[in-house]
Amino acid sequence: MSDHQDSAKNTHRSPGYRLSAVGRQQVEDERLTLLEEIFDPLSRQRRALVQPGWRCLEVGAGRGSMARWLAQQVGEQGRVVATDVDTTYLERLTIPNLDIRRHNILSDPLDELGPGSFDLVCARLLLFWLAGNQENAIRRMVECLRPGGWLIDEDGDWGLVAPVDPAHLHYELYHRAWKNGDWWSVRGYDPTFGRKLPALFERCGLVNLRHKASASVVRSESPWGQWWRQSLEGIRASEQTDGSLTEERAKEYDALITPLNDPSCWLMTAPIHACWGQRNF
């Protein structure tokens, strides 16, 4: 899920996941295709420590692109378990050393996964959506690791995505609606969550911490810009469905999405923070 925790199935007090595919499968499929194109190459590099024979768990596996890759890396003697609260996409995969489990890391028993048995537990673009429950989710993922096993997470500072040229036609309206990332805060999310991963990992008892972050400036017509536009449109659709799309919010979405349809607009991407931590021996 990678980014696939479904708010309808999350019983915890959290604003929940805003990009469910329910009722919008085709457009969400297109968005996830872009997500994989953008993020998979770097995610593979960040998981380069995986060895043949390892047992790996991917939490919130989405469509399974990284689970497939992990299954290749661990080989016939290894095993990959891919979980999500919605396994619609994952169930299409038929890979001998890949197990698919419908599982909510916050609420379902860890016994279903095998606590203390994984060499690697990983997630991508998941924890951000679990507002107020991120530390609990990390602690439960740590429980799944064997002593010496690694936890890897990638999450963003999503409040920093914005046009960069003050002289551009759409710059002022976007930033007025964006409110320095407070657009996320009023929806219950932390706009600078990603940078907090090392502190959270340390608080959860992990050692040998590593951290890297990356961001770019891209045109709105780039794959990243298209993906961001589709993500905003998906969140707008969810607010329309749940009744929270007020007239004021609709105007905000217009201000945010309009520059993303203008190829002359340069956009700062969200810094994506990757954090590694090892369970103590």
N, C-alpha and C positions, 0 to 999 in steps of 0.2 A: 504496500500500500504504500507495501509501499505506501501508497497513500489511500488505503481502503478501509479504515475503521468507519462503520456505518452508525450514525447517531441514533437511528431507530432501534439499534440493538445494544446501545451502550446504556446500561442502567445506572451509571455513575453520574454525579452532578457535574456535568461538563457541557460546554456548548456543542460538542460533538463534531463529527465529520460532515462537511458541507458539500461534498462532491460525490454523493451516491449516484450510481448509474441507473437507479430505478426510474423508469419513464424517459430516460435520455441515453439509452445504451449506445446508439450510433455515435453521437457527438462525444460521449465519454470515451468510447473506444479510440476515436481520433485523438483526443487529448492524451490518453495513456500511451498511444504510439509515439507522440512527440516526447512525452516524459522519458520513455525508454531511450529514444534517440539522443536526448540531451544528457541524461544522467548515467546511463549504463556504462559508458567507457570509463569514467572516473570511478564509479562504484567498483568496477572490476579491479582497477589498480589498487583501490583501498582494501580489497579483500585478497591481495596477492599472497598473504601469509598462509592461505588455505593449502593443506597438504593432502596427497592421496591417502585414503583410508579414514579421513576425519568424519566425524558426525556433526552436522551443521543444522541449525534452526534459523529459518528466516520468519520473522514476525511481521504480519501485514504484508504478505508477499504479492498482493495485487494480481497482475496477469502472469506472474511467474518468470519473467525474463531473467532475473538474477538467480532464482531457484534453479532454473535450467543450467545456467552457467556454473553454479556451485556443484550441481550433480556431475558435470563434466570434470570439474577439478578434483573431486574426491574419488572418482573412479568407481569401479565395480566393488571394491572392498569398503567404500565409504557409504554414507547415508545422509540424505537431506530431508528434513521435515519442513514443509512450507505451510504456514497458517494464515488464515484471514477470517474475519467475521462473515465475509461473503466469498464463497469459493467457486462462484460461477465460472470465472475465467480459469482458475487453477484446475478445475475438474476436466478441462480439455486436454491436459497434459498426460501423456502416458510414457513415463520414464521409469525404468525398472528400479533405480535406487532413489526415487523421489516419492515421499509420502505426503499426501494432502490431508490437512486437518482443519475442520471448522472450529475455530478457537478464539476467544476473546482473552487477551493477555491480562486484562484487569480483573475478570470475574470468573473465568472457567478454571477448574482444578488443574494444577500443574502436573499432576500424576498422569494426565492424558498425554503429556509430551515426553516425560522422562526427566525429572529434575536431577541435576548433578551429572548429566551424561553427555553434554555437548562440548565439543572442542571450540565451536564458534556459535555465537548467537548474534544475529544482525537484524537491523531494521533500517528503513530509509523513508524519510518524509512522513513519519508516523507520529512521533511523540508530540509534535507541535499541536496536533488535533486533540490530544488527551489533556486539555488544559486543566490544571489542578490535580492531575493524576500522574504526571510524568515520573516523579520519583518512585511512586508505587510500581509503575510499569517497569522501570529500570531494575528495581529490587527483585521483581518476579523473574525478569530475564536473567539476572545474575544467579538466581536459584537454579536455573536450568543448566548453568555451566558446571563442568567438572573443575576441580582445582587446577589452576593453570590455564583454563580456557579463556578465550577472548570474547568481549562484547564490542561490537562496532555499531555506531549509529551515525546517520547523516540527517541533519535537520537545518533549517534555514532561519535567518533573520528576515522574515518576510515583510517587515515594516519598512525596509530600505528600498524596495522596488519603486522606481520613479523615473520620469524623464530627467535628463541631466542638463539640458540647455535652457537657461532662463530666458533666452531670446525667442524660443520656439512659441508658436501660436498657442499651443495647448498646455504649456508648462504651468502657468499660474492656476488655471482651473483644476488641473489634476492635483496639484499640491494643496490647493484649498480644500478639496474633497478628501485628500489622503491624510491631512493633518499630522504630518511627520510620523505616519504609521499608526496613529491612534484610531484610524479606521478599523484596525484589527482589535484594538483594546475594547471598543464599545461592543464588540461581538464576543468578548470573553477570552480573547487569545493574547498571548504575549508576543508583541511584534519583534522582540529581540531575543527570542528563546534560544536559538541555535548556539549562541556564544556561551550559554550557561552550561553546556554539556560537560565540560571538564569538571566543574564544581559539583554537578550532580553525580557524575561517575565516582568522584572521590568520596562524596557523602555516602554513597551506596557501598563503600568498602573496596572498590577496585583499585588496583595498583598499576605501576608501569604505564601511566597515562601518556597518551600522545594526542595531538590535536593539529589539524590543518583546516584552513578555510580558503575558499576561492570564490571570486566574483568576476563579472565582466561588464563591459558596456557594449550593447548590441543594438542593432536597428530593430524597430518594432516588427518588421517583416521577417526577421530571423525565426528559426524554430523556437527559440526561447520566448521571443515576443508573442508568437502565435499561441504558444502553450499558456503564457500568462493571460492573454486575452480570453482564451477558452476557459481558464480556471475562474476568472472573474465572472464570466457569463454563467458558469455552472453554479457559483455561489449565489448569484442573482436569482437563478432559477429556483434554488432551494429556498430562498427567502420569499419568493413569490408563492411557493407551495405551502410554506408554513405560516404565511400571513404576516411576516415581519417586514415585507417590502413596502415601506411607506412612500409617499410621494417624494419626500426629501431624499430618501435613500435611492430611489429610482434616478433622481437627478445626479446623485453622486456617481452611480454606475455609468451614466452617460459621460460624465467628466473623466472618469478613469479609462473607459474603453475607447472613446473617440481617438485619442492620440495613438492607440495601438492599431488603429486602422489607417494610420498615416505613415507611409514608408519613410518619410523624412525625419521621423522622431527617433532620437537615440535614448536608450533606456538602460538604467543601472539594474543589473540582475540582483537577486537576493544572494548575499554571501551564504554559501552552503558549508556548514561546519561538519567535519568528520572527526569523531572522537573514538579512540581505542582505549580499552581498559582490560586488565587481566584479573581474574579471580585469584585471590591469594592461595598459595599452596597449603 
